[in-house]
């Protein structure tokens, strides 16, 4: 069975950025409720993270 190793320099920044955005969303929901999240902004930011080189 062949194992593919993904370049850590490409994956790590996206994982860290995703965790940061997720943490901010969870903190916002915990503090002010689900209606306080600006979902178009979250989607725009998450898309930029995924699509960035």
N, C-alpha and C positions, 0 to 999 in steps of 0.2 A: 504494500500500500504506500503510495507516494504522499508525502506531506508538503503542503505549500506554505511557505513562510511569507507573510506580508511584511513589507518594509515598515519598520516601527516609526521611521521618521515621517511617514505619510499618515499612518493610522493614529498615532498618539495625539497629535494636535486636535484632530476631529473628536476623539473620545473625550479629551479634557474639555474642549469647548462645549460639547454636548452635555457633559456633566454639569458644567457651570450654568448653562441655560436652564437645564432641568432643575438644578438647585434653586435658582432664582425664581422659577415658576412655582415650585413647591413652597418656598418661603412666602411668596406673594399670596398664594392661596391660603396658607396657614394664618397669615396676618390679617388679610382683608377679604378673603372669600374668593370664590371662583369668578365672580363678576368683575373683579378688579384686574384681571389679566387682559391685556390688549392682544388678543389672539392673532390678528393680522401681523403685528410686530414680531410675535414669537415665530410664526411661520416664515416670515421674511428672513429673520435672523438664522433660523435653523436651515433654511434653504441655502443661504450664503455659506454656512459652515460646510454643508455637504458638497456643494458645488465648487468650493474654493480649491485651488491647486495644492 
